[in-house]
Amino acid sequence: MKLKTSREPERDPERLTAVRNAIGDEPEIFTDANGALARKEAPYWARRFHYEWDVRWLEEPVSSADLEGLRMLRDRGPERLDIAAGEYAFTSRDFVNLVEPPAVDCLQADVTRCGGITGVLEVAGLSATRHIDLSAHCAPALSAHAFCAVGRLRHLEYFHDHVRIEQLLFDGTLSPDGGALRPDPGRPGLGLEVKWADAEPYRVYGARPA
């Protein structure tokens, strides 16, 4: 289970305690700071997250552009706390910067940002040669297809708000089966068809010319 943190750091202890109490000791807790922490305060929260609530994943503790800060946390943070970033990487160079030298324990890629399936395959090759796992960021209906070809796939992010929108607008979306999303080989392409009638109420019309 993953939750957003660090926008209001003073509230995180209460929120993390509530989550840990609700799910018990066995499930892993992931956190995502979305780059909200400064480099000097990130190590403090990384230690607290891990040692007080057994958090195993800290995503973008500092800005993904702060490669030095990410490397510092990866190298000096708790050994069992993975540092992750990459969801905002667009080009091959963006991903190379995250792994040479390593700034993350697990690389992320978003199929809607990194150049589609071709881009995912390029990143997959990079992660394989650097022996770094790759995590699929969001867009589960698309990611499930693209990341089937990734040898070092760690996991696929499954946000319920994204899924709700996908199910609202598309036919052929996927539901978890035993903790996995399995593409339907009987459907062409990405297996999705737009439900145009259901999408019509959300159509945005351009402004009329003056």
C-alpha positions as CSV (number, residue, x, y, z in Angstrom):
1,M,0.0,0.0,0.0
2,K,1.3,3.4,-1.0
3,L,0.5,6.8,0.4
4,K,1.5,10.3,-0.4
5,T,3.7,12.0,2.3
6,S,5.8,15.1,3.0
7,R,3.5,17.9,1.9
8,E,2.6,18.4,5.5
9,P,5.4,16.4,7.3
10,E,4.0,17.1,10.8
11,R,0.9,15.0,9.9
12,D,2.8,12.0,8.5
13,P,3.4,10.2,11.8
14,E,-0.3,10.2,12.5
15,R,-1.2,9.1,9.0
16,L,1.5,6.4,8.9
17,T,0.5,5.0,12.2
18,A,-3.2,4.8,11.1
19,V,-2.2,2.9,8.0
20,R,0.1,0.5,9.8
21,N,-2.6,-0.2,12.4
22,A,-5.2,-0.7,9.8
23,I,-3.2,-3.2,7.6
24,G,-1.2,-5.0,10.2
25,D,2.5,-5.9,10.2
26,E,2.8,-8.0,7.1
27,P,1.9,-5.8,4.1
28,E,4.6,-3.4,3.0
29,I,4.1,0.4,3.1
30,F,5.3,2.5,0.3
31,T,5.6,6.3,0.4
32,D,5.8,9.0,-2.2
33,A,7.0,12.4,-1.4
34,N,6.8,13.8,-4.9
35,G,10.0,15.7,-4.3
36,A,8.6,17.6,-1.4
37,L,11.5,17.3,1.0
38,A,14.7,19.3,1.0
39,R,18.0,17.5,0.8
40,K,18.9,18.2,4.4
41,E,15.5,17.0,5.9
42,A,15.0,13.9,3.7
43,P,17.5,11.7,5.6
44,Y,15.6,12.4,8.9
45,W,12.3,11.4,7.4
46,A,13.8,8.4,5.6
47,R,15.0,7.0,8.9
48,R,11.8,7.7,10.7
49,F,9.6,6.2,7.9
50,H,11.7,3.0,7.9
51,Y,12.4,2.4,11.6
52,E,9.1,3.5,13.0
53,W,6.6,2.2,10.4
54,D,8.7,-0.3,8.5
55,V,8.4,1.7,5.2
56,R,10.2,-0.1,2.4
57,W,9.9,2.3,-0.5
58,L,10.5,6.1,-0.6
59,E,9.6,7.6,-4.0
60,E,11.1,10.9,-5.0
61,P,12.1,12.0,-1.5
62,V,13.7,15.0,-3.1
63,S,13.2,16.4,-6.6
64,S,14.0,13.9,-9.3
65,A,16.2,16.6,-10.7
66,D,18.3,16.5,-7.6
67,L,20.5,13.6,-8.6
68,E,23.1,14.2,-5.9
69,G,20.4,14.2,-3.2
70,L,18.9,11.0,-4.5
71,R,22.3,9.3,-4.5
72,M,23.0,10.5,-1.0
73,L,19.8,8.9,0.3
74,R,20.4,5.7,-1.7
75,D,23.9,5.3,-0.4
76,R,23.4,6.5,3.2
77,G,19.8,5.7,4.0
78,P,18.4,2.6,5.7
79,E,19.5,-0.5,3.9
80,R,16.0,-2.0,3.4
81,L,14.5,1.3,2.2
82,D,14.4,1.5,-1.5
83,I,14.8,4.9,-3.1
84,A,12.8,5.3,-6.4
85,A,12.4,7.8,-9.1
86,G,11.9,8.1,-12.9
87,E,8.2,8.7,-13.4
88,Y,9.1,12.2,-14.8
89,A,11.9,10.9,-17.1
90,F,11.1,11.6,-20.7
91,T,14.3,10.9,-22.7
92,S,16.9,8.2,-22.6
93,R,19.4,10.7,-21.1
94,D,17.0,11.3,-18.2
95,F,17.1,7.6,-17.3
96,V,20.8,7.3,-17.8
97,N,21.3,10.2,-15.4
98,L,19.4,8.2,-12.7
99,V,21.6,5.0,-13.1
100,E,25.1,6.3,-14.0
101,P,26.1,6.4,-11.2
102,P,23.1,4.9,-9.5
103,A,20.8,7.4,-7.9
104,V,17.9,4.9,-7.2
105,D,17.4,1.4,-6.0
106,C,14.5,0.9,-8.3
107,L,13.9,2.8,-11.6
108,Q,10.4,4.0,-12.6
109,A,9.1,4.6,-16.1
110,D,5.7,5.9,-17.2
111,V,4.7,4.5,-20.6
112,T,2.7,7.7,-21.3
113,R,5.7,9.9,-20.8
114,C,8.8,8.0,-21.9
115,G,8.0,7.4,-25.5
116,G,5.4,4.7,-25.4
117,I,6.2,1.0,-25.7
118,T,9.4,1.7,-27.7
119,G,10.6,4.0,-24.9
120,V,9.8,1.4,-22.3
121,L,11.8,-1.2,-24.1
122,E,14.8,1.2,-24.2
123,V,14.5,1.8,-20.5
124,A,14.1,-2.0,-19.9
125,G,17.4,-2.6,-21.6
126,L,19.1,0.1,-19.5
127,S,17.7,-1.4,-16.3
128,A,18.8,-4.9,-17.3
129,T,22.4,-3.9,-18.1
130,R,22.6,-2.0,-14.8
131,H,21.0,-4.7,-12.8
132,I,18.3,-2.3,-11.5
133,D,14.7,-3.3,-11.3
134,L,12.0,-1.3,-13.2
135,S,8.6,-0.3,-11.8
136,A,5.7,0.7,-14.1
137,H,4.2,4.1,-13.1
138,C,0.4,4.3,-13.4
139,A,-1.8,3.9,-16.5
140,P,-2.4,0.2,-15.6
141,A,-4.4,-0.7,-18.7
142,L,-1.5,0.5,-20.9
143,S,1.4,-0.5,-18.6
144,A,0.2,-4.1,-18.3
145,H,0.9,-4.6,-22.0
146,A,4.0,-2.6,-22.3
147,F,5.8,-4.0,-19.3
148,C,5.2,-7.7,-20.2
149,A,8.4,-7.4,-22.2
150,V,10.4,-6.1,-19.2
151,G,12.7,-8.7,-17.7
152,R,13.4,-6.9,-14.4
153,L,9.9,-5.7,-13.7
154,R,9.4,-5.1,-10.0
155,H,5.7,-4.2,-10.0
156,L,3.0,-2.2,-11.6
157,E,1.4,0.8,-9.9
158,Y,-2.4,0.4,-9.5
159,F,-4.1,3.6,-8.5
160,H,-7.8,3.3,-7.9
161,D,-8.5,6.8,-9.2
162,H,-6.7,6.0,-12.5
163,V,-8.6,2.6,-12.7
164,R,-11.9,4.3,-12.1
165,I,-11.4,6.7,-15.0
166,E,-10.2,3.9,-17.3
167,Q,-13.2,1.8,-16.6
168,L,-15.5,4.8,-17.1
169,L,-14.2,5.6,-20.6
170,F,-12.8,2.3,-22.0
171,D,-14.1,-1.2,-22.6
172,G,-11.4,-3.9,-22.1
173,T,-9.8,-2.6,-18.9
174,L,-8.1,-5.2,-16.7
175,S,-8.8,-6.3,-13.2
176,P,-6.2,-7.8,-10.8
177,D,-6.1,-11.6,-10.9
178,G,-4.1,-13.1,-8.0
179,G,-2.2,-9.8,-7.6
180,A,-1.4,-9.5,-11.3
181,L,-2.8,-7.7,-14.3
182,R,-3.0,-10.1,-17.3
183,P,-3.5,-8.7,-20.8
184,D,-6.2,-10.4,-22.8
185,P,-4.5,-12.0,-25.9
186,G,-7.9,-12.2,-27.6
187,R,-8.2,-8.4,-28.0
188,P,-6.3,-6.5,-30.6
189,G,-3.7,-3.8,-29.8
190,L,-3.8,-2.6,-26.2
191,G,-7.2,-4.3,-25.8
192,L,-9.1,-1.1,-25.2
193,E,-12.1,0.5,-27.0
194,V,-13.4,3.9,-26.2
195,K,-16.9,4.0,-24.9
196,W,-17.8,7.1,-26.9
197,A,-21.4,7.4,-25.6
198,D,-20.1,7.3,-22.0
199,A,-17.4,9.8,-22.8
200,E,-19.6,12.3,-24.5
201,P,-20.7,14.1,-21.3
202,Y,-17.0,14.9,-20.7
203,R,-16.3,16.4,-24.1
204,V,-14.5,19.7,-24.0
205,Y,-15.4,22.2,-26.7
206,G,-13.1,24.9,-27.9
207,A,-13.9,28.5,-27.4
208,R,-15.8,30.3,-30.1
209,P,-13.8,32.7,-32.3
210,A,-14.4,36.4,-31.4
